[in-house]
Amino acid sequence: MKTKPRFQEMYEKEIAPALVKKYGYKNRYQVPKLEKIVLNMGVGEANANRAHIENAMWR
C-alpha cells in the first residue's frame, strides 16, 4: 500500500474542511485540489562560489 505525503494528508484532513466551512462549498468537488508542490531554494551566490551549491544539495 502506497502512503500519501504528509502535506497531502494534512490538506485532506484539516485544510479542505476549513475551506468548505469558510467558503460554504456545497459539494466536495468544489474544494480546490493539490496537483503539484514545488519547493524553490535560492542559490544565487552559487555562480561565484561552488561551495554554495554543495551546501544546498545536502540540506
N, CA, C and O of each residue as an XYZ file, in Angstrom:
236
protein
N       0.842     -1.185      0.000
C       0.000      0.000      0.000
C       0.885      1.246      0.000
O       1.827      1.350      0.786
N       0.580      2.163     -0.867
C       1.356      3.388     -1.008
C       0.842      4.441     -0.014
O      -0.362      4.678      0.082
N       1.761      5.060      0.715
C       1.355      6.085      1.674
C       1.302      7.444      0.997
O       2.025      7.714      0.039
N       0.428      8.288      1.522
C       0.289      9.640      0.988
C       1.342     10.547      1.626
O       1.750     10.316      2.764
N       1.778     11.567      0.908
C       2.686     12.554      1.509
C       2.009     13.246      2.694
O       0.788     13.397      2.724
N       2.818     13.663      3.666
C       2.284     14.285      4.879
C       1.457     15.518      4.573
O       0.399     15.723      5.168
N       1.937     16.349      3.639
C       1.198     17.570      3.351
C      -0.158     17.259      2.722
O      -1.134     17.961      2.986
N      -0.229     16.226      1.901
C      -1.499     15.859      1.276
C      -2.493     15.362      2.334
O      -3.678     15.691      2.275
N      -2.014     14.578      3.294
C      -2.883     14.121      4.375
C      -3.401     15.298      5.192
O      -4.583     15.354      5.533
N      -2.504     16.247      5.505
C      -2.906     17.417      6.270
C      -3.929     18.244      5.494
O      -4.888     18.755      6.071
N      -3.721     18.371      4.185
C      -4.652     19.128      3.349
C      -6.035     18.488      3.391
O      -7.038     19.182      3.554
N      -6.091     17.169      3.244
C      -7.375     16.473      3.210
C      -8.088     16.484      4.557
O      -9.315     16.570      4.605
N      -7.330     16.398      5.657
C      -7.942     16.303      6.988
C      -8.235     17.650      7.627
O      -9.210     17.777      8.367
N      -7.411     18.661      7.358
C      -7.543     19.941      8.056
C      -7.897     21.106      7.139
O      -8.829     21.862      7.417
N      -7.156     21.247      6.055
C      -7.301     22.442      5.215
C      -8.566     22.398      4.375
O      -9.294     23.388      4.313
N      -8.845     21.271      3.726
C     -10.036     21.166      2.882
C     -11.320     21.391      3.687
O     -12.182     22.144      3.233
N     -11.486     20.765      4.873
C     -12.689     21.061      5.659
C     -12.793     22.536      6.075
O     -13.890     23.090      6.152
N     -11.642     23.160      6.342
C     -11.663     24.583      6.696
C     -12.105     25.427      5.499
O     -12.818     26.416      5.666
N     -11.683     25.037      4.296
C     -12.118     25.755      3.095
C     -13.621     25.598      2.873
O     -14.298     26.550      2.483
N     -14.136     24.400      3.122
C     -15.579     24.166      2.979
C     -16.341     25.057      3.944
O     -17.348     25.664      3.578
N     -15.861     25.134      5.174
C     -16.527     25.965      6.185
C     -16.431     27.449      5.836
O     -17.413     28.183      5.940
N     -15.239     27.884      5.419
C     -15.029     29.306      5.136
C     -15.818     29.776      3.920
O     -16.435     30.841      3.955
N     -15.804     28.982      2.833
C     -16.429     29.420      1.594
C     -17.796     28.808      1.341
O     -18.453     29.160      0.361
N     -18.242     27.898      2.205
C     -19.574     27.330      2.094
C     -19.784     26.468      0.862
O     -20.854     26.504      0.254
N     -18.769     25.691      0.488
C     -18.920     24.798     -0.661
C     -20.011     23.775     -0.370
O     -20.076     23.234      0.733
N     -20.854     23.511     -1.338
C     -21.942     22.543     -1.178
C     -21.510     21.134     -1.569
O     -22.122     20.154     -1.144
N     -20.457     21.031     -2.377
C     -20.035     19.761     -2.921
C     -18.532     19.612     -2.687
O     -17.790     20.586     -2.822
N     -18.076     18.417     -2.339
C     -16.648     18.229     -2.062
C     -15.784     18.443     -3.298
O     -14.583     18.684     -3.179
N     -16.378     18.357     -4.475
C     -15.625     18.550     -5.705
C     -15.388     20.038     -6.008
O     -14.660     20.366     -6.945
N     -15.982     20.918     -5.242
C     -15.756     22.350     -5.404
C     -14.478     22.805     -4.692
O     -13.937     23.868     -4.998
N     -14.008     22.007     -3.755
C     -12.802     22.353     -2.996
C     -11.590     22.237     -3.919
O     -11.445     21.230     -4.612
N     -10.716     23.250     -3.943
C      -9.517     23.175     -4.788
C      -8.665     21.949     -4.450
O      -8.567     21.550     -3.290
N      -8.065     21.372     -5.458
C      -7.235     20.179     -5.308
C      -5.753     20.547     -5.376
O      -5.379     21.551     -5.981
N      -4.925     19.728     -4.754
C      -3.480     19.869     -4.888
C      -3.047     19.061     -6.090
O      -3.361     17.875     -6.192
N      -2.330     19.694     -7.001
C      -1.829     18.986     -8.164
C      -0.333     18.761     -8.081
O       0.163     17.674     -8.378
N       0.380     19.802     -7.672
C       1.830     19.710     -7.670
C       2.372     20.695     -6.635
O       1.895     21.825     -6.529
N       3.354     20.262     -5.889
C       4.008     21.133     -4.917
C       5.464     21.276     -5.342
O       6.168     20.282     -5.525
N       5.908     22.515     -5.495
C       7.276     22.782     -5.933
C       7.972     23.600     -4.845
O       7.457     24.625     -4.398
N       9.129     23.140     -4.435
C       9.942     23.872     -3.468
C      11.086     24.532     -4.215
O      11.766     23.892     -5.018
N      11.296     25.806     -3.949
C      12.344     26.557     -4.625
C      13.362     27.003     -3.582
O      13.000     27.510     -2.520
N      14.604     26.813     -3.890
C      15.677     27.205     -2.974
C      16.633     28.120     -3.724
O      17.277     27.700     -4.685
N      16.725     29.355     -3.291
C      17.589     30.308     -3.965
C      19.059     30.024     -3.712
O      19.496     29.957     -2.563
N      19.811     29.859     -4.767
C      21.257     29.660     -4.656
C      21.945     30.613     -5.628
O      22.796     30.199     -6.415
N      21.578     31.876     -5.571
C      22.112     32.866     -6.491
C      23.613     33.078     -6.361
O      24.286     33.410     -7.337
N      24.134     32.884     -5.157
C      25.570     33.072     -4.942
C      26.381     31.900     -5.502
O      27.611     31.948     -5.499
N      25.730     30.883     -5.967
C      26.432     29.688     -6.452
C      27.262     29.981     -7.686
O      28.225     29.264     -7.959
N      26.918     31.013     -8.439
C      27.718     31.361     -9.617
C      29.140     31.755     -9.225
O      30.096     31.456     -9.941
N      29.270     32.424     -8.087
C      30.580     32.894     -7.654
C      31.315     31.863     -6.790
O      32.545     31.841     -6.760
N      30.564     31.016     -6.094
C      31.208     30.103     -5.151
C      30.562     28.710     -5.254
O      29.400     28.526     -4.892
N      31.323     27.757     -5.743
C      30.831     26.385     -5.953
C      30.420     25.710     -4.641
O      29.584     24.807     -4.656
N      30.983     26.124     -3.525
C      30.665     25.520     -2.231
C      29.203     25.744     -1.846
O      28.620     24.934     -1.125
N      28.611     26.836     -2.322
C      27.197     27.104     -2.010
C      26.300     26.026     -2.624
O      25.316     25.622     -2.004
N      26.619     25.564     -3.815
C      25.825     24.503     -4.440
C      25.979     23.211     -3.646
O      25.003     22.496     -3.417
N      27.199     22.916     -3.229
C      27.434     21.707     -2.445
C      26.626     21.742     -1.156
O      26.024     20.737     -0.778
N      26.603     22.883     -0.475
C      25.854     23.013      0.772
C      24.355     22.884      0.520
O      23.659     22.256      1.317
N      23.844     23.453     -0.552
C      22.425     23.408     -0.854
C      21.961     21.992     -1.183
O      20.827     21.622     -0.879
N      22.816     21.218     -1.788
C      22.429     19.861     -2.188
C      22.225     18.949     -0.985
O      21.431     18.012     -1.070
N      22.895     19.180      0.109
C      22.834     18.263      1.242
C      22.033     18.783      2.413
O      22.189     18.277      3.524
N      21.196     19.756      2.213
C      20.339     20.247      3.309
C      19.066     19.475      3.366
O      18.220     19.741      4.220
